[in-house]
Amino acid sequence: MAAGRVAIVGGGIAGLAAAYRLRQADAGLELTLIEAASRLGGKILTERQDGLVIEAGPDSFLASKPAAAALCEVLGLGDRLVGTTRESGGTYILRAGRLEPLPEGITLLVPTKVRPLLRSRLLTLRGKLRLLTEVFRAPRQDEGDESVASFVRRRFGREAYERLAQPLLSGIYAGDAEQLSLLATFPRLRESELRYGSLIRGMLAQRRAAPPPPVASRTPTSGFLSLRGGLGELIDALVASLDGINWRLGTPAAAVERVDGGGYLIHLADGTAVAADAVLLATPAWATAELVADLDAELADLLRSIPYVSTATISLAYRRSDVAQIGAGRGFVIPHIENRELTAVTWASSKFPDRAPDDLVLLRGFVGRAGREQAVDLPDDQLRALVTGELRDILGLRAEPVLVRIYRWPRALPQYVLGHLDRLAAIDRRLELHHGLLLLGAAYRGVGIPDCIVAGERAAARALAYLSGAPASAPLQPPTAPAPAPSAHRGGSGL
Ligand SMILES: Cc1cc2nc3c(=O)[nH]c(=O)nc-3n(C[C@H](O)[C@H](O)[C@H](O)COP(=O)(O)OP(=O)(O)OC[C@H]3O[C@@H](n4cnc5c(N)ncnc54)[C@H](O)[C@@H]3O)c2cc1C
């Protein structure tokens, strides 16, 4: 086993998953975790009040990426996993001020059922025909990247992009699809185009192939999973399992310095320093840039060039009797062309069980997206008025909420814009100069919780290999493979 000192900066899910894997692999490691906030979990934050389970950030993870459910299982949370409730119904999309159901059978933006699509009022007949004739459209042959918007328009037409794909995408990245890199966000869609000649044909072929077995027989069968008491249970279980860690909470790291003769010194804002042989920076790219600025200015510039979007979630509890007549399934997404501040709304208490007492319903709205982030900074009373006003317009919801909680997430969602993969390759080349320094987290190869867990586990494995004397030339970063399909879904089809 490798002996040594490892310091992790950032106690979000990526940093904690790395700490867990390091601790499991080697009980003798000297582990320090430095976190700026006074609590752990980063974007994962569950609050409980008056019988409500309120998710401030993520509320679920994609089941098709097994890392998160698997981690819950090993932490003894298998029995706590819950899938979306059957009663919750489907997802709606706002179209010309009215909520229309998302046609059944749309998976990862690709339609697999003709009849629900033909019946839908979301698209004109012309738009539907353009979408369905995707099966006859020749694939693009050159190898370059393109924006997600250009890809979807090319395959399915402008209408399908504006009215279907764009709002679903916005629910994932809060991003501008005209800027997002197809290869960094949806590489599987491009692979499918090349392999099957059509995304519809590709999706149908994959459907016919046997589905992957569930992580464990007890894991609920649902596209999206959560924990009965909210995702905060995962953070609590991780922290409880981490013995003998030197926790430095409420103390931001300020700079990473290389020490002559090997190892690093991490300077903290309170004037102290932590010495380590390997350092894992599990912080947002903009924060990581400041940490490495003196060590490697070029690396810092690369990190600074990863754009971020600010977002906010507003949870509102209503008396059930006040909203009884309002039916909007599991929630709805709002296309940019509808010109609203809200981008998505979830009926949180219908989506997962036990989120609210019987006499209350819990609703959650999202504001803030690329190019339209101003609302995130509004004072609480104005933001509340804005959201309740839009809910009144869209749902006819006039009742006053009995509880409102607002959570702002400044510079929270990294945007994998065109050039992201080249930037990752350049970052990897810089890191080859800094043995034992690893970067991980949502900024790089997947924004969803399962991706961040995989990033933490890989970084832990590489740190261990480094400490046990793997050749210096061995790359410390995961290979620059295209990012997996996204699994963050702040309000997309995973509503
Ligand atoms: C509103 C919202 C909803 C989302 N919904 C979903 C969802 O439903 N499903 C899903 O899979 N994903 C979702 N995501 C995405 C997902 O939550 C994040 O991508 C993921 O949690 C990021 O984890 P991380 O460990 O990389 O970073 P973070 O959680 O951001 O953790 C980084 C940590 O580093 C700390 N830090 C920063 N600077 C310093 C410093 N100088 N010194 C020490 N510590 C520092 C921060 O305080 C933070 O705790 C959502 C994100 C948001 C914002």
The ligand as a Tripos MOL2 file, in Angstrom:
@<TRIPOS>MOLECULE
LIG
   53    58     1     0     0
SMALL
NO_CHARGES

@<TRIPOS>ATOM
      1 C1        -29.3580   23.9270   -9.0340 C.3       1 LIG1
      2 C2        -28.6250   22.6930   -9.5150 C.ar      1 LIG1
      3 C3        -29.3350   21.5370   -9.7810 C.ar      1 LIG1
      4 C4        -28.6620   20.3860  -10.2260 C.ar      1 LIG1
      5 N1        -29.3860   19.2570  -10.4610 N.ar      1 LIG1
      6 C5        -28.7570   18.1030  -10.7310 C.ar      1 LIG1
      7 C6        -29.4610   16.8790  -10.7330 C.ar      1 LIG1
      8 O1        -30.6680   16.8360  -10.4750 O.2       1 LIG1
      9 N2        -28.7680   15.7370  -10.9850 N.ar      1 LIG1
     10 C7        -27.4170   15.7540  -11.2180 C.ar      1 LIG1
     11 O2        -26.8280   14.6920  -11.4590 O.2       1 LIG1
     12 N3        -26.7010   16.9130  -11.1840 N.ar      1 LIG1
     13 C8        -27.3340   18.0720  -10.9410 C.ar      1 LIG1
     14 N4        -26.6210   19.2470  -10.8550 N.ar      1 LIG1
     15 C9        -25.1730   19.2240  -11.0890 C.3       1 LIG1
     16 C10       -24.4130   18.6360   -9.8990 C.3       1 LIG1
     17 O3        -25.0890   18.9460   -8.7100 O.3       1 LIG1
     18 C11       -23.0090   19.1930   -9.8020 C.3       1 LIG1
     19 O4        -22.3820   19.1710  -11.0690 O.3       1 LIG1
     20 C12       -22.1480   18.4200   -8.8070 C.3       1 LIG1
     21 O5        -22.8050   18.3010   -7.5710 O.3       1 LIG1
     22 C13       -20.8150   19.1330   -8.6560 C.3       1 LIG1
     23 O6        -19.9990   18.4390   -7.7250 O.3       1 LIG1
     24 P1        -18.4720   18.8630   -7.5170 P.3       1 LIG1
     25 O7        -17.9450   18.0740   -6.3870 O.co2     1 LIG1
     26 O8        -17.7540   18.8170   -8.8140 O.co2     1 LIG1
     27 O9        -18.5090   20.4180   -7.1640 O.3       1 LIG1
     28 P2        -19.1910   21.2390   -5.9820 P.3       1 LIG1
     29 O10       -20.3900   20.5620   -5.4690 O.co2     1 LIG1
     30 O11       -19.3270   22.6230   -6.5380 O.co2     1 LIG1
     31 O12       -18.0870   21.2200   -4.8370 O.3       1 LIG1
     32 C14       -16.9480   22.0400   -4.8820 C.3       1 LIG1
     33 C15       -16.5980   22.4410   -3.4660 C.3       1 LIG1
     34 O13       -15.3830   23.1960   -3.5050 O.3       1 LIG1
     35 C16       -15.4850   24.1860   -2.4970 C.3       1 LIG1
     36 N5        -14.5020   25.2360   -2.7790 N.ar      1 LIG1
     37 C17       -14.5030   26.1580   -3.7570 C.ar      1 LIG1
     38 N6        -13.4000   26.9300   -3.6820 N.ar      1 LIG1
     39 C18       -12.6700   26.4790   -2.6280 C.ar      1 LIG1
     40 C19       -11.4300   26.8370   -2.0490 C.ar      1 LIG1
     41 N7        -10.6860   27.8580   -2.5240 N.pl3     1 LIG1
     42 N8        -10.9910   26.1550   -0.9690 N.ar      1 LIG1
     43 C20       -11.7150   25.1130   -0.4630 C.ar      1 LIG1
     44 N9        -12.9000   24.7320   -0.9740 N.ar      1 LIG1
     45 C21       -13.3680   25.3960   -2.0530 C.ar      1 LIG1
     46 C22       -16.9280   24.6580   -2.5860 C.3       1 LIG1
     47 O14       -17.3310   25.3120   -1.3950 O.3       1 LIG1
     48 C23       -17.6430   23.3400   -2.8240 C.3       1 LIG1
     49 O15       -18.0850   22.7480   -1.6130 O.3       1 LIG1
     50 C24       -27.2630   20.4220  -10.4240 C.ar      1 LIG1
     51 C25       -26.5430   21.5890  -10.1500 C.ar      1 LIG1
     52 C26       -27.2080   22.7190   -9.6950 C.ar      1 LIG1
     53 C27       -26.4200   23.9640   -9.3840 C.3       1 LIG1
@<TRIPOS>BOND
     1     1     2 1
     2     2     3 ar
     3     2    52 ar
     4     3     4 ar
     5     4     5 ar
     6     4    50 ar
     7     5     6 ar
     8     6     7 ar
     9     6    13 1
    10     7     8 2
    11     7     9 ar
    12     9    10 ar
    13    10    11 2
    14    10    12 ar
    15    12    13 ar
    16    13    14 ar
    17    14    15 1
    18    14    50 ar
    19    15    16 1
    20    16    17 1
    21    16    18 1
    22    18    19 1
    23    18    20 1
    24    20    21 1
    25    20    22 1
    26    22    23 1
    27    23    24 1
    28    24    25 2
    29    24    26 1
    30    24    27 1
    31    27    28 1
    32    28    29 2
    33    28    30 1
    34    28    31 1
    35    31    32 1
    36    32    33 1
    37    33    34 1
    38    33    48 1
    39    34    35 1
    40    35    36 1
    41    35    46 1
    42    36    37 ar
    43    36    45 ar
    44    37    38 ar
    45    38    39 ar
    46    39    40 ar
    47    39    45 ar
    48    40    41 1
    49    40    42 ar
    50    42    43 ar
    51    43    44 ar
    52    44    45 ar
    53    46    47 1
    54    46    48 1
    55    48    49 1
    56    50    51 ar
    57    51    52 ar
    58    52    53 1
@<TRIPOS>SUBSTRUCTURE
     1 LIG1         1 GROUP 0 **** ****
